[in-house]
């Protein structure tokens, strides 16, 4: 696919960095300079048609997709190690399956959605790994809780899509085989037709823009997992005004303002 500057969403400023392997990483500077932060458990109203703060389902109302087979197998191995005291739906796990027989775990904990994608199973209105209100350890992702208990960064254990949202990454290969990764805010439109039906969406909710530091710092771990430590730190410097990279408005905005 050829990358076209006019494909970039208008209304944002952008900054790019070149990785050591030659790829270009293009970030929505407007978003990463903002004060957005995840407010799960602190006013998050979920992603269903009706706002529901008390349900504490966040963005876990539906089955989580997997980036690839490696992502799927890694999560299944983590699931096999989850103790019942941190996972409300531990009874769904095929604990009697022979060691290393991951197909049993895939069959028990995932399903195939209408589009043919492998996703985690939904139990009681949420992902099979979502602990509901009333559970002894409280509501939230069982994998996240277990990782935190172990001193592990939850990013290392959770399905990739779970820690990337609301970051959206698009990969574009131009006619010269130059790969550009566009990293921006996930919008309602990115949900497809269902986006218009969301009763609430955190990326556009004023109450989620409440952090005392830029989003680039809040999501530093996520950015590093995507683009590496060097680029994550460079983005933070740029957002704090201490970087040396000059950020330019998106080309469509420059054309409109007469700037070149």
C-alpha positions as CSV (number, residue, x, y, z in Angstrom):
1,X,0.0,0.0,0.0
2,X,1.3,3.4,-0.9
3,X,1.4,5.9,2.0
4,X,-0.2,9.2,1.0
5,X,0.2,12.2,3.2
6,X,-3.4,13.2,2.6
7,X,-4.5,9.9,4.3
8,X,-3.5,11.3,7.7
9,X,-6.4,12.6,9.8
10,X,-6.7,16.4,9.6
11,X,-6.6,18.5,12.7
12,X,-3.5,17.0,14.3
13,X,0.2,17.7,14.4
14,X,2.5,14.9,13.6
15,X,6.1,14.0,14.4
16,X,8.2,11.2,12.9
17,X,11.2,9.2,14.1
18,X,13.4,6.8,12.2
19,X,14.1,3.5,13.9
20,X,17.4,1.7,13.8
21,X,16.0,-0.8,11.3
22,X,15.1,2.0,8.9
23,X,11.3,2.1,9.5
24,X,9.5,5.4,10.0
25,X,7.3,5.9,13.1
26,X,4.8,8.7,12.7
27,X,3.0,9.8,15.8
28,X,-0.1,12.0,16.3
29,X,1.6,14.6,18.4
30,X,-1.7,16.3,19.3
31,X,-2.9,13.2,21.1
32,X,0.3,12.2,22.8
33,X,0.7,15.7,24.1
34,X,-2.7,15.6,25.6
35,X,-3.6,14.5,29.2
36,X,-5.5,11.4,28.3
37,X,-5.2,8.4,30.7
38,X,-7.1,5.2,31.2
39,X,-9.8,5.7,33.9
40,X,-11.0,2.1,34.3
41,X,-12.6,1.9,37.7
42,X,-12.7,5.7,38.0
43,X,-15.6,6.6,35.7
44,X,-15.0,4.5,32.6
45,X,-18.5,3.8,31.1
46,X,-17.5,0.9,28.8
47,X,-18.0,0.3,25.1
48,X,-21.6,-0.9,25.0
49,X,-24.6,0.9,23.6
50,X,-25.6,2.0,27.1
51,X,-23.2,3.7,29.4
52,X,-22.4,1.5,32.4
53,X,-19.9,2.6,35.0
54,X,-21.0,0.2,37.7
55,X,-20.5,-2.8,35.5
56,X,-16.7,-2.2,35.5
57,X,-16.4,-3.9,32.1
58,X,-14.4,-1.2,30.5
59,X,-13.3,-2.3,27.0
60,X,-13.6,-5.9,28.0
61,X,-17.3,-6.5,27.1
62,X,-16.3,-8.4,24.0
63,X,-13.8,-11.2,23.2
64,X,-10.2,-10.0,22.8
65,X,-8.6,-10.6,19.4
66,X,-5.1,-12.0,19.0
67,X,-2.4,-10.4,16.9
68,X,-1.1,-13.8,15.7
69,X,-0.6,-17.4,16.6
70,X,2.3,-16.5,19.0
71,X,0.0,-14.0,20.8
72,X,-2.6,-16.7,21.2
73,X,-0.3,-19.4,22.4
74,X,1.4,-17.0,24.9
75,X,-1.9,-16.0,26.4
76,X,-3.0,-19.7,26.7
77,X,0.2,-20.5,28.6
78,X,-0.4,-17.6,30.9
79,X,-4.0,-18.7,31.5
80,X,-2.7,-22.2,32.5
81,X,-0.7,-20.6,35.3
82,X,-3.5,-18.4,36.6
83,X,-4.6,-19.3,40.2
84,X,-8.3,-19.5,41.0
85,X,-8.0,-16.8,43.6
86,X,-7.2,-14.1,40.9
87,X,-9.4,-15.5,38.2
88,X,-13.2,-15.6,38.7
89,X,-13.9,-17.8,35.7
90,X,-11.1,-20.3,36.5
91,X,-13.8,-23.1,36.2
92,X,-13.7,-22.4,32.4
93,X,-10.1,-23.6,32.2
94,X,-9.4,-27.2,31.1
95,X,-7.1,-27.9,34.1
96,X,-7.2,-31.6,33.4
97,X,-5.8,-31.3,29.9
98,X,-2.4,-32.9,29.4
99,X,0.6,-30.6,29.9
100,X,1.5,-28.8,26.7
101,X,-1.8,-29.7,24.9
102,X,-2.7,-26.0,24.2
103,X,-5.4,-26.9,21.7
104,X,-7.6,-27.8,24.7
105,X,-7.1,-24.4,26.2
106,X,-7.8,-22.7,22.9
107,X,-11.0,-24.6,22.5
108,X,-12.1,-23.9,26.1
109,X,-11.2,-20.2,26.4
110,X,-11.7,-18.9,22.8
111,X,-14.2,-18.9,20.0
112,X,-14.3,-17.7,16.4
113,X,-16.4,-14.6,15.8
114,X,-18.6,-13.7,12.8
115,X,-15.7,-12.4,10.9
116,X,-13.7,-15.6,11.3
117,X,-11.3,-14.2,13.9
118,X,-10.2,-16.1,17.0
119,X,-11.2,-14.2,20.2
120,X,-11.5,-14.9,23.9
121,X,-14.8,-16.3,25.0
122,X,-17.4,-14.1,26.5
123,X,-18.7,-15.2,30.0
124,X,-21.4,-13.2,31.9
125,X,-21.2,-10.2,29.6
126,X,-17.4,-9.9,29.5
127,X,-14.2,-11.5,28.4
128,X,-13.5,-14.8,30.1
129,X,-10.5,-13.2,31.8
130,X,-12.6,-10.3,33.2
131,X,-13.4,-10.5,36.9
132,X,-16.8,-9.1,37.7
133,X,-17.9,-6.8,40.6
134,X,-18.3,-8.8,43.8
135,X,-15.2,-11.1,43.1
136,X,-12.9,-11.2,46.1
137,X,-10.0,-9.5,44.2
138,X,-12.4,-7.0,42.7
139,X,-13.3,-6.3,39.1
140,X,-10.7,-6.2,36.3
141,X,-8.5,-8.4,34.1
142,X,-7.3,-11.5,35.9
143,X,-4.2,-11.6,33.7
144,X,-3.4,-8.0,34.8
145,X,-4.0,-8.8,38.4
146,X,-1.8,-11.9,38.3
147,X,1.0,-10.1,36.5
148,X,1.0,-7.3,39.0
149,X,1.0,-9.8,41.9
150,X,4.1,-11.4,40.3
151,X,5.9,-8.1,39.7
152,X,5.6,-8.5,35.9
153,X,4.5,-5.7,33.6
154,X,1.0,-6.7,32.5
155,X,1.9,-5.8,28.9
156,X,4.1,-8.9,28.8
157,X,1.1,-11.2,29.6
158,X,-2.1,-9.7,28.2
159,X,-3.3,-10.1,24.6
160,X,-1.6,-7.3,22.5
161,X,-4.9,-5.7,21.6
162,X,-5.8,-5.2,25.3
163,X,-2.8,-3.0,26.1
164,X,-2.8,-1.2,22.7
165,X,-6.3,0.3,22.9
166,X,-6.9,3.2,22.5
167,X,-3.7,3.4,20.5
168,X,-4.2,2.5,16.8
169,X,-1.2,1.5,14.7
170,X,-1.4,1.3,10.9
171,X,1.4,-0.1,8.8
172,X,2.0,1.3,5.3
173,X,4.5,0.1,2.7
174,X,5.2,2.5,-0.1
175,X,6.4,1.9,-3.6
176,X,10.0,1.9,-2.5
177,X,9.4,-0.7,0.2
178,X,9.7,1.9,2.9
179,X,7.6,0.9,5.9
180,X,5.8,3.6,7.9
181,X,4.0,2.9,11.1
182,X,1.3,5.5,11.9
183,X,0.5,5.7,15.6
184,X,-2.6,7.6,16.6
185,X,-5.7,7.8,18.8
186,X,-8.3,5.1,18.1
187,X,-11.5,6.9,17.0
188,X,-15.1,5.8,16.9
189,X,-14.7,5.3,13.1
190,X,-12.1,2.7,13.8
191,X,-14.7,0.5,15.4
192,X,-16.5,0.3,12.0
193,X,-20.3,0.5,11.9
194,X,-20.6,-0.3,15.6
195,X,-18.7,2.9,16.5
196,X,-21.7,5.1,16.1
197,X,-23.6,3.0,18.6
198,X,-21.1,3.3,21.4
199,X,-22.8,5.0,24.4
200,X,-19.4,6.3,25.5
201,X,-15.8,6.3,24.2
202,X,-12.9,7.2,26.4
203,X,-10.8,8.8,23.7
204,X,-13.4,11.5,23.3
205,X,-14.6,11.8,26.9
206,X,-13.4,14.9,28.7
207,X,-13.2,13.1,32.0
208,X,-10.4,10.8,30.6
209,X,-8.2,13.8,29.9
210,X,-7.2,14.2,33.5
211,X,-3.6,13.2,33.8
212,X,-0.9,15.6,35.2
213,X,1.6,14.4,32.5
214,X,1.4,14.0,28.7
215,X,-0.1,10.8,27.3
216,X,3.3,9.9,25.9
217,X,4.5,9.5,29.4
218,X,1.4,7.7,30.7
219,X,1.7,5.2,27.8
220,X,5.5,5.1,27.7
221,X,5.5,1.3,28.3
222,X,3.0,0.7,25.4
223,X,5.0,2.9,23.0
224,X,8.2,1.2,23.9
225,X,6.7,-2.2,23.3
226,X,5.6,-1.0,19.9
227,X,8.5,1.1,18.7
228,X,11.4,0.6,21.2
229,X,12.7,2.5,24.2
230,X,14.7,5.0,22.1
231,X,11.6,6.2,20.2
232,X,9.4,6.2,23.3
233,X,11.8,8.5,25.1
234,X,12.3,10.7,22.0
235,X,8.5,11.1,21.8
236,X,8.3,12.0,25.5
237,X,11.0,14.7,25.0
238,X,9.1,16.1,22.0
239,X,5.9,16.2,24.0
240,X,7.5,17.9,26.9
241,X,9.2,20.5,24.6
242,X,12.7,19.3,25.2
243,X,13.2,17.3,22.0
244,X,15.2,18.4,19.0
245,X,12.8,17.1,16.4
246,X,10.6,19.7,14.8
247,X,7.0,18.8,14.7
248,X,5.0,19.9,11.6
249,X,1.3,20.1,11.1
250,X,-0.2,17.4,8.9
251,X,0.2,18.4,5.2
252,X,-3.5,19.0,4.8
253,X,-3.4,21.6,7.5
254,X,-0.3,23.3,6.1
255,X,-2.0,23.6,2.7
256,X,-5.1,25.1,4.4
257,X,-3.0,27.7,6.3
258,X,-0.7,28.5,3.5
259,X,2.4,27.2,5.4
260,X,5.0,25.1,3.5
